[in-house]
Amino acid sequence: MSVEFFQTIMGKRFYEGTAPRIADKLSDIAKELKRANDLKEKELATHIVLPPT
């Protein structure tokens, strides 16, 4: 009978500690990418000159 990964001490540490931390950091990265994109959009919007209609 083999033991599944989630049943091991390392598996428990991974699922209860490492995986949630990875998810939190991915969320932080997504927020920073959005913030950087928003800043870049504002920067570019100030340089756009639309022709008169």
TAZI-V855143 format. One record per helix or strand of 2 or more residues. SS is the DSSP state (a for helix, b for strand). FROM is the first residue (numbers start at 1). TO is the last residue. If there is no record, write none. Layout:
SS FROM TO
SS FROM TO
This chain:
a 5 7
a 9 45
